[in-house]
Amino acid sequence: EVQLVESGGGLVQPGGSLRLSCEASGFTFDTYSMRWVRQAPGKGLEWVSSITSGGERTAYTDSVKGRFTISRDNAKNTLYLQLNSLKTDDTGMYYCTRGLEPARGQGTQVTVSS
């Protein structure tokens, strides 16, 4: 059974940082590209960032470029998202996904507020 367990969210002030993790199990992690998506309150899902299976290439939505960094540790079957210089607009539930598949985990809540 494919499982993706997100963690690392929390309440942070604007300008703060968080590091999200996504622990994967039930599939061969290092053969899949991975994504982070998020859902702000009252809005639809938004793609945030992607990384190829070996971590060679990454991509980001414009609003997070230069502030967020996606990475992965294939030996640990774990995906990461480093969030720096957080803004109130970054508030939402963050999910990791396997490739372009729908989110299947519970997500981790990020709240940016003063």
C-alpha positions as CSV (number, residue, x, y, z in Angstrom):
1,E,0.0,0.0,0.0
2,V,1.3,3.4,-1.0
3,Q,1.6,5.7,2.0
4,L,2.8,9.3,2.1
5,V,3.0,10.9,5.6
6,E,3.6,14.6,5.7
7,S,5.0,16.4,8.8
8,G,6.8,19.6,9.9
9,G,4.1,22.2,9.6
10,G,3.2,24.7,12.3
11,L,2.5,28.3,13.2
12,V,5.2,30.7,12.2
13,Q,5.5,34.5,11.9
14,P,5.9,36.2,8.6
15,G,9.6,35.9,7.5
16,G,10.0,32.7,9.4
17,S,11.0,29.2,8.2
18,L,9.8,25.7,8.3
19,R,11.0,22.4,6.9
20,L,8.3,19.9,5.7
21,S,9.0,16.2,5.4
22,C,7.1,13.5,3.5
23,E,7.9,9.9,4.4
24,A,7.1,7.5,1.6
25,S,6.4,3.8,1.8
26,G,4.8,1.0,-0.2
27,F,6.5,1.8,-3.5
28,T,10.0,2.2,-5.0
29,F,10.5,5.8,-4.0
30,D,13.6,6.5,-6.2
31,T,11.8,5.7,-9.4
32,Y,9.1,8.4,-9.0
33,S,9.2,12.2,-9.4
34,M,7.5,13.9,-6.5
35,R,5.5,17.1,-5.9
36,W,4.4,19.3,-3.2
37,V,1.0,20.9,-3.5
38,R,-1.0,23.1,-1.1
39,Q,-4.5,24.2,-0.5
40,A,-5.2,27.6,1.0
41,P,-8.4,28.1,3.0
42,G,-11.4,28.3,0.7
43,K,-9.3,27.7,-2.4
44,G,-8.3,24.8,-4.7
45,L,-5.2,22.8,-4.8
46,E,-2.1,24.6,-6.1
47,W,1.1,23.0,-7.3
48,V,4.1,24.3,-5.4
49,S,7.2,22.4,-6.5
50,S,8.4,19.2,-8.2
51,I,11.5,17.1,-8.2
52,T,12.7,14.4,-10.5
53,S,13.3,10.8,-9.3
54,G,17.0,11.3,-8.8
55,G,16.7,14.9,-7.6
56,E,18.5,16.3,-10.7
57,R,15.8,18.8,-11.7
58,T,13.4,20.9,-9.7
59,A,10.7,23.3,-10.5
60,Y,8.7,25.9,-8.5
61,T,5.6,27.9,-8.9
62,D,6.6,31.6,-9.4
63,S,5.2,32.7,-6.0
64,V,7.7,30.6,-4.1
65,K,10.8,30.8,-6.3
66,G,13.8,31.9,-4.3
67,R,12.1,31.1,-1.0
68,F,11.3,27.4,-1.0
69,T,13.6,24.5,-1.8
70,I,12.5,21.0,-2.6
71,S,14.9,18.1,-2.0
72,R,14.8,14.3,-1.4
73,D,16.8,11.6,0.3
74,N,16.2,8.4,-1.6
75,A,18.1,6.4,0.9
76,K,15.5,7.5,3.5
77,N,12.5,7.5,1.2
78,T,11.8,11.0,2.2
79,L,10.9,14.2,0.4
80,Y,11.5,17.6,1.9
81,L,10.4,21.2,1.4
82,Q,12.3,24.0,3.0
83,L,10.2,27.1,3.4
84,N,12.0,30.3,4.0
85,S,10.8,34.0,4.1
86,L,7.3,32.8,4.7
87,K,4.4,35.1,3.9
88,T,0.8,35.0,5.0
89,D,-0.2,33.9,1.5
90,D,1.7,30.7,2.1
91,T,-0.8,29.6,4.7
92,G,-2.5,26.3,3.8
93,M,-2.4,22.5,4.0
94,Y,0.6,21.1,2.3
95,Y,0.6,17.7,0.7
96,C,3.2,15.6,-1.1
97,T,2.2,13.5,-4.1
98,R,3.7,10.7,-6.1
99,G,4.2,12.1,-9.6
100,L,1.0,13.6,-10.9
101,E,-1.3,11.5,-8.7
102,P,-3.8,13.1,-6.4
103,A,-2.8,13.8,-2.8
104,R,-3.4,10.8,-0.6
105,G,-2.0,11.8,2.8
106,Q,-3.4,13.9,5.6
107,G,-1.1,16.8,4.8
108,T,0.6,19.2,7.2
109,Q,-0.8,22.6,8.1
110,V,1.3,25.7,7.6
111,T,0.0,28.8,9.2
112,V,1.8,32.1,8.7
113,S,0.5,34.8,11.0
114,S,1.8,37.5,13.3
